[in-house]
Amino acid sequence: MLALTASVAWADGLDSLQNFIQHTRSGRADFTQTVTAPTQGGKPGRVKTSSGTFEFQRPGKFRFDYQKPFVQTIVADGQTLWLYDADLNQVTERAQAQVLGQTPAALIAEATDLNALQADFTLSAEPARDGLQWVKAVPKARDGQLQQVQVGFDGAQLAALEILDSFGQRSVLKFGPMQLNPPLPASTFQFKPPAGADVLRQ
């Protein structure tokens, strides 16, 4: 009976997403990201690959530490979204509430239940592929930079994000094995601009 219950619980991507939101309050994983530019004049777009670590804690806190090929840090502390480019020694500071509502981050770290997500996204289960259960999220507001996000789950594990923006650029994030509900210190989601860095407030 327990095995049957477990299999039914994640019957499709929507069930996996609901389970993830309900039972995963924090997480940590390595990731690789592949960004493919739109096709230009029939020629394939340029492909860029990067990698790093990802951590999140509900509601609304997350951190991407890009390590290769360039050092870049993105931190959301619940109030402010920080973007730090080490090469440029530049920090961009934005009010989190203005930029996160209909982004991939909202699917992972912002929402506390499926109903909250459905206020901003049209959600639908997609056919299983690559050994994962998928759910597609299309923003209800059509004036943003996001066309759609597909989220892939391996059981309870967040495994992949496929992001298509309004310019036709595609980003695919693949996560390594994720630690579910690790205790994360408050300092994980704190950011202080490095000395001498240019800070742009938007």
C-alpha positions in Angstrom: 0.0 0.0 0.0 2.8 2.4 0.8 4.5 1.8 -2.5 1.3 2.4 -4.3 0.8 5.6 -2.4 4.3 6.8 -3.3 3.8 6.1 -6.9 0.5 7.9 -7.0 1.9 10.9 -5.2 4.2 11.7 -8.1 2.0 10.6 -10.9 3.0 13.6 -13.1 4.9 16.8 -13.0 2.2 18.8 -11.3 2.1 16.3 -8.4 5.9 16.4 -8.2 5.8 20.2 -8.1 3.2 20.2 -5.4 5.1 17.7 -3.3 8.3 19.7 -3.7 6.7 23.0 -2.6 5.0 21.3 0.4 7.9 19.2 1.7 11.1 20.9 0.6 11.7 24.1 2.7 15.4 24.4 1.7 17.9 22.8 -0.6 21.4 22.7 -1.9 22.9 21.3 -5.2 25.6 21.8 -7.8 24.3 22.9 -11.2 25.4 23.3 -14.8 23.7 25.9 -17.1 23.7 25.9 -20.9 22.4 29.1 -22.6 21.7 28.9 -26.3 21.2 32.2 -28.2 18.3 32.4 -30.7 18.9 31.2 -34.3 20.1 34.1 -36.5 19.6 33.9 -40.2 19.3 30.2 -40.1 22.5 29.8 -38.2 22.4 28.1 -34.7 22.9 30.5 -31.8 26.0 30.7 -29.7 26.1 28.3 -26.7 27.6 29.3 -23.4 28.0 26.8 -20.5 28.6 27.7 -16.8 28.5 25.9 -13.5 28.3 26.5 -9.8 26.3 25.9 -6.7 22.6 26.7 -5.8 20.9 27.0 -2.4 17.4 28.1 -1.5 15.1 28.5 1.5 11.4 29.3 1.5 10.0 31.8 1.3 11.9 33.9 -1.2 15.6 33.3 -0.4 18.1 31.8 -2.8 21.7 32.0 -3.9 23.5 31.1 -7.2 27.3 31.0 -7.0 28.6 30.8 -10.5 32.2 29.5 -10.4 33.1 28.7 -14.1 33.9 30.2 -16.5 33.3 33.5 -14.6 32.6 34.3 -11.0 29.2 35.7 -10.5 26.8 35.7 -7.5 23.1 36.1 -7.4 21.5 36.4 -3.9 17.9 37.0 -2.9 17.6 37.8 0.8 13.8 38.2 0.9 13.8 41.9 0.3 16.6 42.6 -2.2 18.0 40.8 -5.2 21.7 41.2 -5.6 23.8 40.4 -8.7 27.6 40.6 -8.3 29.9 40.3 -11.3 33.5 39.8 -10.0 35.2 40.6 -13.3 33.5 44.0 -13.5 33.6 44.5 -9.7 30.0 45.6 -10.1 26.9 45.0 -8.0 23.3 45.4 -9.2 20.7 45.9 -6.5 17.0 45.5 -7.1 13.8 45.3 -5.0 13.0 41.6 -4.9 9.2 42.1 -5.0 9.5 43.9 -8.4 11.4 41.3 -10.2 10.7 37.8 -8.9 6.9 37.3 -9.3 6.9 35.6 -12.6 10.5 34.2 -12.8 11.9 30.7 -12.5 12.9 31.5 -9.0 9.3 31.9 -8.0 8.7 28.3 -9.0 11.5 27.0 -6.8 11.9 29.3 -3.8 9.1 31.9 -3.6 5.9 30.0 -3.6 4.6 28.3 -0.5 1.7 26.5 -2.2 0.5 25.6 -5.7 -2.4 28.0 -5.5 -0.1 30.9 -5.0 1.9 29.9 -8.1 -1.3 29.5 -10.2 -2.1 33.2 -9.5 0.9 34.1 -11.7 1.4 31.0 -13.9 -0.7 28.6 -16.0 0.6 25.2 -15.0 0.3 22.0 -16.9 1.8 18.5 -16.7 4.0 17.6 -19.6 4.9 14.0 -20.9 7.7 12.3 -19.0 11.1 12.5 -20.8 14.8 11.9 -20.0 13.6 9.9 -17.0 12.0 13.0 -15.4 8.5 14.2 -14.7 7.8 17.7 -16.2 5.5 20.6 -15.5 5.2 23.6 -17.8 4.7 27.1 -16.4 3.5 29.9 -18.6 3.3 33.4 -17.1 -0.2 34.9 -17.1 1.3 38.4 -17.7 2.5 38.7 -21.2 4.7 41.8 -20.7 7.6 40.1 -19.0 10.8 38.6 -20.4 9.7 35.0 -19.8 7.8 32.9 -22.4 7.8 29.7 -20.4 9.6 27.4 -17.9 9.6 23.7 -17.8 10.6 22.1 -14.5 11.9 18.5 -14.3 11.7 16.3 -11.2 13.2 13.0 -10.4 10.8 11.8 -7.7 11.1 14.4 -4.9 14.3 15.9 -6.4 14.4 19.0 -8.5 16.5 17.9 -11.4 16.2 20.5 -14.2 14.9 23.9 -15.4 14.4 24.7 -19.1 13.7 28.4 -19.5 12.6 30.1 -22.8 12.7 33.9 -22.7 10.7 36.3 -24.9 13.8 36.9 -27.2 14.0 33.1 -28.0 17.0 32.5 -25.8 16.9 29.1 -24.1 18.6 28.3 -20.7 18.8 24.8 -19.4 19.9 24.2 -15.8 20.6 20.7 -14.6 21.0 20.1 -10.9 23.1 17.4 -9.3 21.8 15.4 -6.4 20.0 17.9 -4.1 20.3 17.9 -0.4 16.7 18.3 0.8 15.9 20.5 3.8 19.5 21.1 5.0 20.0 23.6 7.8 21.3 26.7 6.1 22.8 29.5 8.2 21.3 33.0 7.8 24.6 34.2 6.3 24.0 32.1 3.2 21.5 34.7 2.0 23.2 37.8 3.2 25.2 39.9 0.8 27.4 42.9 1.3 28.9 44.6 -1.7 32.7 44.2 -1.8 34.8 47.2 -1.0 35.3 49.3 -4.1 32.6 47.7 -6.1 30.3 49.9 -8.2 26.7 49.5 -6.9 23.9 50.1 -9.3 20.4 50.5 -7.8 17.5 49.7 -10.2 
